[in-house]
């Protein structure tokens, strides 16, 4: 059995053939998917999906960095207001993103820090989105020294050295997805050296589709391709990688 620790199953991209997508996921051995939140716009569909698939689709709540704009205070208040509505399995997807815009970096940092503290106080893991803002993220981690939290570095694409440095700040796991299957993917070099105990698998579907389906819509069943690639890189049996990454996901998210 395998777990997709980052899956936007509630996205409208899956509406035309949702039943088929779900069937393929189960046939691939998927036992659970963790669904990160983004902002208010997707909240209702995320909750509805979780209610429709209890024990399979596990909901999270958080404000994505690319949704931090002029309305960031309202969006952050929404997360806090709905935090007690139900059981959430993580605070996320949260983080820093300077790829799409640098207009609200200071606000992104504040929103990230407040949500990390929120997660720590609730005993929940965080799901960290980080893009072109690694130095800023390390400054946040320095500012939060003493805050006891755990989480996953979503879509990890950094070096082995960055992986080791991150582990000095918090109990992180590292989400490996479709990018590891791409030709000349730098993260493959890190995965080769990383402890299997620190790795969880993900798709980020409907985006970041692995080879050989790159360029098409990603879906949860393709997490199997990620497990296969990790097994190939680390020269381990598929079953060992599946068992370890599934165990890591269960522990991290308390599934």
Secondary structure, 3 states (H helix, E strand, C coil): CEEECCECCCCHHHCCCHHHHHHHHHHCCEEEEEECCCCHHHHHHHHHHHHHCCCCEEECECCCHHHCCCCHHHHHHHHHHCCCCCCCCEEEEEEEECCCCCCCHHHHHHHHHHHHHHHHHHCCEEEEEEECCHHHHHHHHHHCCCCCCEEEECCCCCCHHHHHHHCCCCEEEEEECHHHHCCCCCHHHHHHHCCHHHEEECCCECCCCCCCCCCCCCCHHHHHHHHHHHHHHHCCCHHHHHHHHHHHHHHHHCC
